[in-house]
Amino acid sequence: MSILSYIKQQPRFVIIACLFIFILVGLRVAILPFSPPGFYIDEAASGAHVVSMLAQGTNAHGQAWPLFSSSLGGGYTTPIYLYPVTAWSAIFGTSEVSLRYFSEFITLLAVGFISLATSFWLGKRIALVAAIVGLALPWGWLQGSLAWDPAMVPLLVAVSFFAFSALLFSRSKSLKITSTILLPVTLIALAYLYPPARVTAPLLYLTFYVTLYIRKAMSLKIILLSAAAAFVLVLPLAAFMIQPEALGRTSTLSVFSGTSLIGGLGTLGLNILLLLNPVFLFFVGDFNLRHSTLFQGMLGFGALIPVVVVVAYAIKNRRIKFSPKKNTRHLFILIAALGVLFSILGSALTGEGQPHSLRASAAWPFMVLIISLGWYIIFEARRRVLTYVAVAVFIVGTAAYTVDIAFYYPARAAESFDVPAREKLFQGQQTDYPPMVLDYYKNK
């Protein structure tokens, strides 16, 4: 069914859904200049690299065409983030707001690709629902507003899942060719982009290609050629990962650092439970105010009913079906659930600040899939009371979150975003800001 035909069949639903999408995009764009507050030092350090790239073609340390650019706290600004944001800044400038709008733009693209991917599995109606869910999701709202590398993680996850879905279901030869290239490239870029995703990316790679082979959507020859090309592309990353600086940071953060194998595995299991805890997901969220507002969980109140519906459906229908010809709901649940698990593993393997939602940011596109499936089941059940209650809870939860992030969160998170230190800096007073951060404010 074409898009125009679908609009003609369900004009009321399309109009209402598009209105929700328009309002949510407008709210996110309008709120961004003043919330989140301030500009955290990690954001300013990335900005210093961008300013230097535009001024002299090097990062802030004078390196031309850098692969990994050292930032603060042992972290690195990666090429996957640095070069696109530099191109953006060449057009829109290097101000704090401009750099954050780049992240917002990237996040909106991620929502768009998840919506497109959902259309292959659950149809155009639920694709619109997925867009609404993605735009309203607290996990992606705040973290998608900050000017640093992790903001790009959901986009690469979303594009890889879109490419995987297109290879499974699309009949377009051009789209299949494009997706054959996109799938490995986005997953490799994901591994380059963010250290926790170096756990997620290979597991997703394996899951997607095994599924494509089982469902006869890709030949073994193409899979092996893709693997060979991927091996070559990851060699620079592998060389970087064995550098003492990279190994040292990994060792320091690992749950296995300074403990036994059993102790490390126990901490890993506990961290996974913390990241899947309903209190974390629906009611409180991450305790770090740069990752979460502490008002509602990472998925928000509005996701509670659809997620409960999916869990109930999965328990009732335990048998997993693999069919090369049918778009099975069970396979969709399995892929989404594995995606969430693989996405939180990189975070769970670190022993710092758990539950650490930022390091698990690859999970929220898969959470959007699960929530959207919940809405699909709710609509399919045709129980008006359930539908009306679920919609009402979603609207109230989203409205409450919007009011909080616009009017109350900035004051609550001021200390976390260095607002007092920035005020001193702008007044010409001494601060303990690192030189990179000071360079950003001098040169932007």
Buried (B, 14 or more C-beta within 10 A) or exposed (E): EEEEEBBEEBEEBBEEBBEBBEBBBEBBEEBBEEBBBBBBBBBBBBBBBBBBBBEEEBBBEEBEEBBBBBBBEEBBBBBBBBBBBBBBBEEBBBEBBBBBBBBBBBBBBBBBBBBBBBBBBBBBBBBBBBBBBBBBBBBBBBBBBBBBBBBBBBBBBBBBBBBBBBBBBBEEEEBBEBBBEBBBBBBBBBBBBBBBBBBBBBBBBEBBBEBBBEBEBBEEEBBEEBEEBBEEBBEEBEEBBEEEEBEEBBEEBBBBEEBEEEEBEEBBEBBBEBBBBEEBBBBBBBBBBBBBBBBBBBBBBBBBBBBBBBEEBBEEEEEEEEEEEEBBBBBBBBBBBBBBBBBBBBBBBBBEBBBBBBBBBBBBBBBBBBBBBBBBBBBEEEEEEBBEEBBEBBEEBBEBBBEBBBEEBBEBBBEBBBBEBBEBBEEEEEBEBBEBBBBBBEBB
